[in-house]
């Protein structure tokens, strides 16, 4: 199994540009999570999906952030327009039903200049 | 709502010394507790978890954690650390009736020779 696959690994963009982060969960996993990691705030849960349906998006910082999961094998996190304070590592994670082990991708390092 | 507190942002220790990484949580309902480890430039990996049963849980590499309901704690311990244990350690909690997994801010364990 290839694990959770995130792309790109690194993204450098200018303030105001649209950024799209991608995630392919492990096949058979029905829950998908997006986290953001910064030095100041640690690991924050942004949003999670069960069976492709968004369950809790209370961690999404503001309307500039949006996430979709059009099918069981793909999810995107979009920031439009991006700002320097969005610079962070964004992790995607997936797992099987409740309280099973969470598998993390390698993350996307986002730098907004 | 549940929350997790890791009071120590950094813990320096010499090789073969014992170590304890502290974790406290708050929740109004039953919880499940986890420790994840993050090695440099990687995603998080599950180290151990408490779901039910024995309050003392162990990992395959010598770490253990004890669930203490009265003190709302889930401290991580190892009697003798190795250089390779240098990493960031995250405590996490989910409430029994949800998939939502909340992480603490992490503790960086630095093991010196």
HADDOCK unambig.tbl for C-alpha pairs under 7 A between the chains (distance, minus, plus):
assign (segid A and resid 41 and name CA) (segid B and resid 105 and name CA) 6.48 0.50 0.50
assign (segid A and resid 42 and name CA) (segid B and resid 105 and name CA) 4.35 0.50 0.50
assign (segid A and resid 42 and name CA) (segid B and resid 106 and name CA) 6.60 0.50 0.50
assign (segid A and resid 43 and name CA) (segid B and resid 103 and name CA) 6.15 0.50 0.50
assign (segid A and resid 43 and name CA) (segid B and resid 105 and name CA) 6.23 0.50 0.50
assign (segid A and resid 45 and name CA) (segid B and resid 102 and name CA) 6.72 0.50 0.50
assign (segid A and resid 98 and name CA) (segid B and resid 99 and name CA) 5.68 0.50 0.50
assign (segid A and resid 99 and name CA) (segid B and resid 99 and name CA) 6.81 0.50 0.50
assign (segid A and resid 101 and name CA) (segid B and resid 46 and name CA) 6.63 0.50 0.50
assign (segid A and resid 103 and name CA) (segid B and resid 45 and name CA) 6.82 0.50 0.50
assign (segid A and resid 104 and name CA) (segid B and resid 43 and name CA) 5.32 0.50 0.50
assign (segid A and resid 104 and name CA) (segid B and resid 44 and name CA) 5.79 0.50 0.50
assign (segid A and resid 105 and name CA) (segid B and resid 43 and name CA) 5.65 0.50 0.50
assign (segid A and resid 106 and name CA) (segid B and resid 42 and name CA) 5.26 0.50 0.50
assign (segid A and resid 106 and name CA) (segid B and resid 43 and name CA) 4.71 0.50 0.50
assign (segid A and resid 107 and name CA) (segid B and resid 43 and name CA) 6.41 0.50 0.50
